[in-house]
């Protein structure tokens, strides 16, 4: 068992996550386009800066991409563009209403969807005044200047610069918002689906998924190889949560929409139910380690095979079913682990099951196949 990421050779295939092919099955229940609620507001850069000064623009959106990725030269060139009256690309924000039930504290806060580095630059230069202009191409006389050093005329030019702002309005359904996020994110580091889900579910849901991903049992069951960067670890956990809270028979493609709905459901269950789901996740991880050791969630087809990468679909279905076993059933399955592992190896040699966990994991038939087959071999093992 690995002790930590510092001991892991990530170039070794067995220390990787198997690349998943979800499949191109079309969405069978598309969302109503009338539910797309985006407004375009006439705005100036000064009005956006005013929102920043009052902490009404959220830079810490848990997208797992950071603000302030641009170096001072790139930031300076953006400021120069504004001073030269060059048009800026559109900004996109997600509208969140904080303290909605308290009229005295109620306020609108914008989460940055697209334009994070530009917003960070303006925040650094005008609000925090930490950016010193450098390496300007056309306005070299202002190299070394901070915002307060600029002539009043140029400060006014910045604040009066028109910008295009699109707001995804509060109340837009999560599956609609998810698709909007995917389509309009054009930054240099395009967001992963899990990063979008996490940004959409700030608070209880995002914190809950993070807490499961940080559990020692999850890290040990996956040999500490599920990377935290780009939220891959939280994507694994969300697979568990979504299929734990939503029966697989309810599944309708696409997989991203199903996972998005599942993550949103975390907010609608009670604290006691969330605690139970977390305890069951811990139990599932311990059960996996007890049965498979460091071979958990891998497509072993023969006892003499080299160890394969971790398979995300296998993690999903085994974690859900192991979580829903009683303590007695878990111990019984562990006591018959050799039989269960042989049955799973046989399944991994079945072309239809192999497809369901490898090449078409998001197709409805594949979801049904892996849940039905894993449930069958669990029952057969327990009843043997």
C-alpha positions as CSV (number, residue, x, y, z in Angstrom):
1,X,0.0,0.0,0.0
2,X,1.3,3.5,-0.8
3,X,2.0,5.8,2.0
4,X,1.6,9.1,0.1
5,X,1.9,10.8,-3.3
6,X,5.6,11.4,-2.7
7,X,6.2,7.6,-3.0
8,X,4.2,7.2,-6.2
9,X,5.5,6.9,-9.7
10,X,2.6,8.3,-11.7
11,X,4.2,7.3,-15.0
12,X,3.5,3.7,-14.1
13,X,0.2,2.7,-15.6
14,X,-1.0,0.9,-12.5
15,X,-0.7,4.2,-10.6
16,X,-3.1,6.0,-13.0
17,X,-6.9,6.2,-13.4
18,X,-8.1,4.4,-16.5
19,X,-9.2,6.8,-19.2
20,X,-13.0,6.6,-19.4
21,X,-15.0,6.6,-22.6
22,X,-18.5,7.7,-21.6
23,X,-20.1,7.2,-25.0
24,X,-22.0,9.5,-27.3
25,X,-25.6,8.4,-26.5
26,X,-27.8,11.5,-26.9
27,X,-29.6,13.1,-24.0
28,X,-33.0,11.3,-23.9
29,X,-34.7,14.0,-21.8
30,X,-33.3,17.3,-23.0
31,X,-34.0,20.4,-20.9
32,X,-36.5,22.9,-22.0
33,X,-34.7,25.7,-23.8
34,X,-37.2,28.2,-22.3
35,X,-35.5,27.5,-18.9
36,X,-32.3,29.2,-20.1
37,X,-32.2,32.4,-18.1
38,X,-29.3,34.6,-19.1
39,X,-29.6,38.4,-19.1
40,X,-27.2,40.9,-20.7
41,X,-26.6,44.0,-18.6
42,X,-25.2,47.2,-19.9
43,X,-22.2,47.8,-17.6
44,X,-19.0,49.8,-17.3
45,X,-15.8,48.6,-15.9
46,X,-16.2,51.0,-13.0
47,X,-19.5,49.4,-12.0
48,X,-17.8,45.9,-12.0
49,X,-14.9,47.3,-9.9
50,X,-17.5,48.8,-7.5
51,X,-18.9,45.3,-7.0
52,X,-15.4,44.0,-6.4
53,X,-14.7,46.7,-3.7
54,X,-17.8,45.5,-1.9
55,X,-16.9,41.8,-2.1
56,X,-19.8,41.1,-4.4
57,X,-17.7,39.3,-7.0
58,X,-16.6,35.8,-5.7
59,X,-13.1,34.9,-6.9
60,X,-13.0,31.8,-4.8
61,X,-15.5,29.8,-6.8
62,X,-13.9,26.4,-6.1
63,X,-13.4,25.9,-9.8
64,X,-9.9,24.5,-8.9
65,X,-8.5,27.0,-11.3
66,X,-6.8,29.9,-9.5
67,X,-7.1,33.6,-9.9
68,X,-3.8,35.6,-10.4
69,X,-2.4,33.0,-12.9
70,X,-1.3,35.9,-15.2
71,X,2.1,37.3,-14.7
72,X,2.5,41.1,-14.2
73,X,3.4,41.7,-17.9
74,X,0.2,40.0,-19.1
75,X,-1.8,41.9,-16.5
76,X,-0.2,45.2,-17.5
77,X,-1.0,44.5,-21.2
78,X,-4.6,44.1,-20.3
79,X,-4.7,47.5,-18.5
80,X,-2.9,49.0,-21.5
81,X,-5.6,47.6,-23.8
82,X,-8.3,49.4,-21.7
83,X,-6.3,52.6,-21.8
84,X,-6.1,52.3,-25.6
85,X,-9.9,51.8,-25.7
86,X,-9.6,48.3,-27.2
87,X,-12.8,46.2,-26.6
88,X,-12.7,43.5,-24.0
89,X,-14.2,40.0,-24.4
90,X,-17.5,39.4,-22.6
91,X,-17.7,38.5,-18.9
92,X,-20.0,35.7,-17.6
93,X,-21.2,35.4,-14.1
94,X,-23.4,33.1,-12.1
95,X,-25.8,35.1,-9.8
96,X,-26.1,33.9,-6.2
97,X,-28.4,35.5,-3.7
98,X,-26.9,35.4,-0.2
99,X,-29.1,35.6,2.9
100,X,-32.2,35.4,0.8
101,X,-34.5,35.1,3.8
102,X,-33.0,38.1,5.6
103,X,-34.1,41.4,3.9
104,X,-31.4,43.4,5.8
105,X,-28.5,41.1,4.7
106,X,-29.8,40.0,1.3
107,X,-27.5,40.8,-1.5
108,X,-26.6,39.6,-5.0
109,X,-23.1,38.0,-5.4
110,X,-21.6,37.1,-8.8
111,X,-19.4,34.0,-9.2
112,X,-17.0,34.3,-12.1
113,X,-17.7,31.8,-14.9
114,X,-15.6,33.2,-17.6
115,X,-13.2,36.1,-17.2
116,X,-11.5,35.2,-14.0
117,X,-8.0,36.4,-14.9
118,X,-9.3,39.7,-16.3
119,X,-11.3,40.3,-13.1
120,X,-8.3,39.4,-11.0
121,X,-6.2,41.9,-13.0
122,X,-8.6,44.7,-12.4
123,X,-8.9,43.8,-8.8
124,X,-5.1,43.8,-8.4
125,X,-4.6,47.1,-10.2
126,X,-7.6,49.2,-9.0
127,X,-9.0,47.7,-5.8
128,X,-5.9,46.3,-4.1
129,X,-3.5,48.5,-6.1
130,X,-0.8,45.8,-5.9
131,X,-0.1,45.7,-9.6
132,X,2.7,47.9,-11.0
133,X,2.6,48.4,-14.7
134,X,5.5,47.0,-16.7
135,X,6.7,46.3,-20.2
136,X,3.9,48.3,-21.8
137,X,4.2,48.5,-25.6
138,X,2.4,51.8,-26.5
139,X,2.2,53.6,-23.2
140,X,5.8,53.0,-22.0
141,X,5.8,56.3,-20.1
142,X,3.5,54.7,-17.5
143,X,5.8,51.7,-16.8
144,X,6.3,51.6,-13.0
145,X,2.9,53.3,-12.4
146,X,0.2,52.1,-10.1
147,X,-3.5,53.1,-10.5
148,X,-3.2,56.2,-8.3
149,X,-0.2,57.3,-10.4
150,X,-2.2,57.6,-13.6
151,X,-3.6,61.0,-14.7
152,X,-7.2,61.5,-13.6
153,X,-8.3,61.4,-17.3
154,X,-6.9,57.9,-17.7
155,X,-8.5,56.7,-14.4
156,X,-11.8,58.0,-15.7
157,X,-11.2,56.2,-19.0
158,X,-10.8,52.9,-17.2
159,X,-13.9,53.4,-15.1
160,X,-16.1,54.5,-18.0
161,X,-15.0,51.7,-20.4
162,X,-18.1,49.8,-21.5
163,X,-18.0,46.0,-21.0
164,X,-20.4,43.2,-22.0
165,X,-21.7,41.3,-19.0
166,X,-23.9,38.2,-19.1
167,X,-25.6,37.0,-15.9
168,X,-26.9,33.4,-15.5
169,X,-29.8,34.2,-13.3
170,X,-30.7,32.7,-10.0
171,X,-33.3,30.0,-10.4
172,X,-31.9,28.5,-13.6
173,X,-32.2,24.7,-13.1
174,X,-28.9,23.0,-12.3
175,X,-28.9,20.8,-15.4
176,X,-29.5,23.8,-17.6
177,X,-26.8,25.9,-15.8
178,X,-24.4,23.0,-16.1
179,X,-24.8,23.0,-19.9
180,X,-24.5,26.8,-20.0
181,X,-21.2,26.6,-18.1
182,X,-19.8,23.9,-20.4
183,X,-20.7,25.9,-23.5
184,X,-19.5,29.3,-22.5
185,X,-16.3,28.5,-20.6
186,X,-13.6,29.7,-23.0
187,X,-10.7,30.4,-20.6
188,X,-7.2,29.1,-21.2
189,X,-7.9,26.3,-18.7
190,X,-11.2,24.8,-19.7
191,X,-13.1,23.6,-16.7
192,X,-13.7,19.9,-16.1
193,X,-17.3,18.8,-15.5
194,X,-16.6,18.3,-11.8
195,X,-15.1,21.8,-11.5
196,X,-18.4,23.1,-12.9
197,X,-20.5,21.0,-10.6
198,X,-18.5,22.1,-7.6
199,X,-18.8,25.8,-8.6
200,X,-22.6,25.4,-9.0
201,X,-23.0,23.7,-5.6
202,X,-21.2,26.0,-3.2
203,X,-21.8,25.4,0.5
204,X,-23.3,22.2,1.9
205,X,-22.9,20.0,-1.3
206,X,-19.4,21.2,-2.3
207,X,-18.2,20.9,1.3
208,X,-19.7,17.5,1.7
209,X,-18.1,16.0,-1.4
210,X,-14.8,17.6,-0.4
211,X,-15.1,15.9,3.1
212,X,-15.6,12.5,1.5
213,X,-12.6,13.0,-0.9
214,X,-10.4,13.9,2.1
215,X,-11.3,10.7,4.0
216,X,-8.3,8.5,4.8
217,X,-10.2,5.3,3.9
218,X,-10.9,6.7,0.4
219,X,-7.3,7.6,-0.2
220,X,-6.0,4.3,1.1
221,X,-8.5,2.2,-0.9
222,X,-7.4,4.1,-4.1
223,X,-3.7,3.8,-3.1
224,X,-3.4,7.6,-2.9
225,X,-3.3,7.9,-6.7
226,X,-6.4,9.9,-7.3
227,X,-5.1,13.4,-7.9
228,X,-6.7,16.4,-6.2
229,X,-5.8,18.7,-9.1
230,X,-8.7,19.4,-11.4
231,X,-10.9,17.8,-8.7
232,X,-10.5,14.2,-10.0
233,X,-10.9,12.9,-6.5
234,X,-14.1,14.8,-6.0
235,X,-15.4,13.4,-9.3
236,X,-15.0,9.9,-8.0
237,X,-16.8,10.8,-4.8
238,X,-19.6,12.5,-6.8
239,X,-20.1,9.3,-8.8
240,X,-20.7,7.5,-5.5
241,X,-23.1,10.2,-4.1
242,X,-25.1,10.5,-7.3
243,X,-25.8,6.7,-7.6
244,X,-26.3,6.3,-3.9
245,X,-29.0,9.0,-3.8
246,X,-30.5,8.1,-7.1
247,X,-31.3,4.5,-8.0
248,X,-29.6,3.4,-11.2
249,X,-33.0,2.5,-12.7
250,X,-33.8,6.2,-12.8
251,X,-30.7,6.9,-14.9
252,X,-31.3,8.9,-18.1
253,X,-28.3,10.0,-20.2
254,X,-26.3,12.0,-20.1
255,X,-24.0,11.0,-17.3
256,X,-22.9,14.6,-16.5
257,X,-26.5,15.7,-16.0
258,X,-27.2,12.7,-13.7
259,X,-24.1,13.5,-11.6
260,X,-25.1,17.1,-11.4
261,X,-28.6,16.3,-10.2
262,X,-27.1,13.8,-7.7
263,X,-24.7,16.4,-6.2
264,X,-27.5,18.9,-5.9
265,X,-29.6,16.4,-4.0
266,X,-27.1,16.5,-1.2
267,X,-28.7,19.8,-0.1
268,X,-32.1,18.2,0.1
269,X,-31.3,15.3,2.5
270,X,-31.1,15.7,6.2
271,X,-27.9,16.0,8.2
272,X,-28.5,12.5,9.6
273,X,-28.8,11.1,6.1
274,X,-25.6,12.8,5.0
275,X,-23.8,11.3,8.1
276,X,-25.1,7.9,7.3
277,X,-24.0,8.2,3.7
278,X,-20.6,9.2,4.8
279,X,-20.3,6.3,7.3
280,X,-21.5,3.9,4.6
281,X,-18.8,5.3,2.2
282,X,-16.2,4.7,4.8
283,X,-17.5,1.2,5.2
284,X,-17.4,0.6,1.5
285,X,-13.8,1.7,1.3
286,X,-12.8,-0.6,4.1
287,X,-14.7,-3.5,2.5
288,X,-12.9,-2.9,-0.8
289,X,-9.5,-2.9,0.9
290,X,-10.4,-6.1,2.9
291,X,-11.4,-7.9,-0.3
292,X,-9.0,-6.6,-2.9
293,X,-6.1,-5.0,-1.0
294,X,-4.3,-2.6,-3.4
295,X,-6.1,-4.2,-6.4
296,X,-9.4,-2.5,-5.6
297,X,-11.5,-1.0,-8.5
298,X,-9.2,-2.5,-11.2
299,X,-10.2,-4.7,-14.1
300,X,-8.4,-7.9,-13.3
301,X,-9.2,-10.6,-15.8
302,X,-6.7,-13.2,-14.8
303,X,-4.9,-13.9,-11.4
304,X,-1.5,-13.5,-13.1
305,X,-2.3,-10.2,-14.9
306,X,-0.2,-7.2,-13.9
307,X,-2.1,-4.6,-11.9
308,X,-4.3,-2.4,-14.0
309,X,-5.2,1.3,-13.6
310,X,-8.2,2.2,-11.4
311,X,-11.5,2.0,-13.3
312,X,-13.9,4.8,-12.4
313,X,-17.1,2.9,-13.3
314,X,-16.0,-0.1,-11.2
315,X,-15.4,2.3,-8.3
316,X,-18.8,3.8,-8.7
317,X,-20.8,0.5,-8.7
318,X,-18.7,-1.3,-6.1
319,X,-18.7,1.7,-3.7
320,X,-22.5,2.1,-3.9
321,X,-23.3,-1.6,-3.4
322,X,-20.7,-2.1,-0.7
323,X,-22.1,1.0,1.1
324,X,-25.6,-0.4,1.1
325,X,-24.6,-3.8,2.6
326,X,-25.3,-4.3,6.3
327,X,-22.4,-4.8,8.6
328,X,-23.2,-8.6,8.7
329,X,-23.3,-8.8,4.9
330,X,-20.0,-6.9,4.6
331,X,-18.2,-9.3,7.0
332,X,-19.7,-12.3,5.2
333,X,-18.6,-10.9,1.8
334,X,-15.1,-10.4,3.1
335,X,-15.0,-13.9,4.5
336,X,-15.8,-15.1,1.0
337,X,-13.5,-12.7,-0.8
338,X,-11.8,-15.3,-2.9
339,X,-15.1,-16.5,-4.4
340,X,-16.2,-12.9,-5.0
341,X,-12.9,-12.0,-6.7
342,X,-13.2,-15.0,-9.0
343,X,-16.7,-14.0,-10.0
344,X,-15.6,-10.4,-10.7
345,X,-12.7,-11.7,-12.9
346,X,-15.3,-13.8,-14.8
347,X,-17.4,-10.7,-15.3
348,X,-14.3,-8.7,-16.5
349,X,-14.0,-11.3,-19.3
350,X,-17.6,-10.8,-20.4
351,X,-17.5,-8.4,-23.4
352,X,-20.8,-6.8,-22.5
353,X,-19.8,-6.1,-18.9
354,X,-16.3,-4.9,-20.1
355,X,-18.0,-2.5,-22.5
356,X,-20.2,-1.2,-19.7
357,X,-17.2,-0.2,-17.5
358,X,-14.9,0.9,-20.3
359,X,-16.2,2.2,-23.6
360,X,-19.8,3.3,-23.0
361,X,-20.1,4.0,-19.4
362,X,-22.6,6.8,-19.8
363,X,-25.1,4.8,-21.9
364,X,-28.2,3.7,-20.2
365,X,-27.7,0.0,-21.2
366,X,-24.2,0.1,-19.8
367,X,-25.3,1.6,-16.4
368,X,-28.0,-1.1,-16.2
369,X,-25.5,-3.8,-17.1
370,X,-22.9,-3.0,-14.5
371,X,-25.4,-2.6,-11.7
372,X,-27.4,-5.7,-12.5
373,X,-24.2,-7.9,-12.9
374,X,-22.4,-6.6,-9.8
375,X,-25.6,-7.1,-7.7
376,X,-25.9,-10.6,-9.0
377,X,-22.4,-11.7,-8.1
378,X,-22.7,-10.1,-4.6
379,X,-25.9,-12.0,-4.0
380,X,-24.5,-15.2,-5.3
381,X,-21.4,-14.9,-3.1
382,X,-23.5,-14.1,0.0
383,X,-25.9,-17.0,-0.7
384,X,-23.3,-19.6,-1.5
